[in-house]
């Protein structure tokens, strides 16, 4: 309809420019006639005899017409509309509308019957968002209202009407309100004296409302400060969210007090949205959720509530923008029932409380029920009471009062829940202290028992250590004795060889033999003093011994010593005099009975970093045939070196907790003939 009227107006203006002057005169006369016909619907004009001197306001509702503009018509089109008597105007209620603002036009005439004095008075249409006064020709005479400046009842002045002597003037008043914030429109004339009387009467009628709102705001502020102090002491975020929730509700109540009662505070409501309700719902949701540990016990529900939290932040941001810069949307649909979001969030929280096993859910459910029953019932249903005591009506019909009252009752139950929570924490702390004391006593008894047991173990270990040290000293003595027994065995064998060369008058060989024997004796004496010797010294002693034995047996015995290239013989150490007995046994029992003699091979390798592998192989007659020859011999030779070496290996393993191993294998040909003997020595490094 607005588009049609705009098109019609543009066409009319185009043609109007082209008309002759006399057609213009006819058109103006027609408009004045239509305007006169419109105002003619009013029974009588308001008659004044100059400037009035009333002390009480005078209603002009009987002489006023109204028209509800739902499409935003221009002034020229408004004058052509059908105005109705003001008495037929319905009671102002907040109803769903397509537009975010609602416009009401008032039309009346004022007649000054005084022929010399100007009629000067004040028009009050109530506390409205924007009030604009137009003349009969559409000239804007004055603009005021609560949306144009910080509103204060004591400073605000009604619209001023001036009518020259003996004249009648028609006035149009455009009243613009936001759909969510609508106060009843009145039509009252004031004088300065009656205006002061009206202010005093208004203050008197709103005394109970002021007292109720002040008590609600003070109660919420005290609860907020108490919760802030608790958070400062224990750093519990539940108290922080509760304190912020109470503070925002308290500020919300004061905000509405400033708008309704005109407290003169620097902030003023001029928004179609419900200020602070979204940030209030934000902290409310956080408080309930963390009070019952909802993110832990109901993670899926918490994800849904996180979506609501984001929506609350967006809504509050839009409300803040609208407060500072005006309406965001011309359409009213974004503003309709904005509280549905936190109502749905409240339903989710209430259902979660029913499912929760929290010991505080009873208090929380009573609190939420109080808020919904007292505040939301009045808010959502827009309950309005008419008739009766005016002061009581003002008190009952003010929605923010019930919201604040419901919040006070709710927060009282929340305080009970917090107190019960603190009581449970205190009881749990006492129980933990008692349990901790008992645990300390048990731990003390256990530690005492452990100390006694450890003392006994230490005493036993000390005795065992003394015994071990004694056994080690005894083992050292036995090994020293074994080495002392082995050294004479070497000397005995070598002296026999020297004796043989001397008897044979072979002085050169005897001298050479004696020289090597002296070097061998010196090396054996040096090695026998150490627990471990280098592989080089051990092999050097073995070479000297093998040279002496080869000279003794007419070079029928050949000894080969091979060392793996990755072995450093000057770095690797082994027990002393460990290889010689096996080589001696191979010569005496394997090769001595073989007419053509034979070969003894010593292979040294290192398969791992911590293990040395030595193979001593001969191609003698084998152990079985050697045993037979030994049994037939009249003077059987006892292998003293082999037995001593075996005893040494056993003692070394026992003393140093190592695993030296000696394994003797028979070498046999495929046809069963013996090929010799092999000794495998494994020495840990």
PyMOL commands that set and color helices and strands:
alter all, ss='L'
color gray80, all
select helices_A, chain A and resi 2-18+21-39+61-63+75-78+86-88+192-205+207-234+237-261+277-291+294-297+299-325+333-335+340-355+361-381+390-396+399-503+507-528+535-552+580-591+623-632+640-656
alter helices_A, ss='H'
color red, helices_A
select strands_A, chain A and resi 46-48+58-59+65-69+84-85+101-112+119-124+130-134+140-144+159-163+168-178+188-190+533-534+557-563+573-574+598-608+611-618+661-668+674-684
alter strands_A, ss='S'
color yellow, strands_A
deselect
rebuild
show_as cartoon
